Amino acid sequence: MGTEQASIRRAVYPGSFDPPTIAHVHLAQTAISQLGLDRVDFAISSTTLGKDDSHLTPIDDRVDELRAIAEGDDRLGVVITAHSLLADIAEGYDVIILGADKWQQVLDPVWYGDFDARTQALLRLPLVAIAPRPPWPMPADDPSAKPPAGVAVVILDTDPAHHPVSATEVRAGREEWRATRGQTDK
């Protein structure tokens, strides 16, 4: 009799997490429950594409904050990657989690050099779980947000109360939106 191991379903949630917010945690938890995931890894790139790293909180501080948030919840993890292109970051995962704002950036050919290179990179992505983030368009509502043929997307059913939450606003003083240790629901 052979031994069969259950397949562990893992997702990656890339971001700068400067700082981690209650919306980041909510998206991870929503993806776990909605998609039957066993684990979500928050992924921070050592080189952030499209952002001036000198203006970010030091990466070690952001990683420490994420690890404190994930502590005690084996469904959440934290990884640092040298990759900055999402197709590379997502390699080996079953799902990649993105907000609608990040999805618009992913669709922009400027990050890839040209349209064909963009399409080839997107075809390497696993299932893309997109979280609504008004006013950014969603694939069902706007042709500019539709994925290329062959790229599978699912929309996360997030609580609209989290839609306005942003790291920018936390840095501006909205501390109630900052994620903290022990905030995850098991």
HELIX and SHEET records of a PDB file:
HELIX    1   1 ILE A   22  LEU A   35  1                                  14    
HELIX    2   2 ASP A   53  HIS A   55  5                                   3    
HELIX    3   3 ILE A   59  ALA A   70  1                                  12    
HELIX    4   4 LEU A   86  ILE A   89  1                                   4    
HELIX    5   5 ALA A  100  LEU A  107  1                                   8    
HELIX    6   6 PRO A  109  TRP A  111  5                                   3    
HELIX    7   7 PHE A  115  LEU A  123  1                                   9    
HELIX    8   8 PRO A  143  ALA A  145  5                                   3    
HELIX    9   9 PRO A  160  HIS A  162  5                                   3    
HELIX   10  10 ALA A  167  ARG A  171  1                                   5    
HELIX   11  11 GLU A  175  TRP A  177  5                                   3    
SHEET    1   A 6 LEU A  76  THR A  81  0                                        
SHEET    2   A 6 ARG A  39  SER A  45  1                                        
SHEET    3   A 6 ARG A  10  PRO A  14  1                                        
SHEET    4   A 6 VAL A  95  GLY A  99  1                                        
SHEET    5   A 6 LEU A 127  ALA A 131  1                                        
SHEET    6   A 6 VAL A 153  ILE A 155  1                                        
END                                                                             
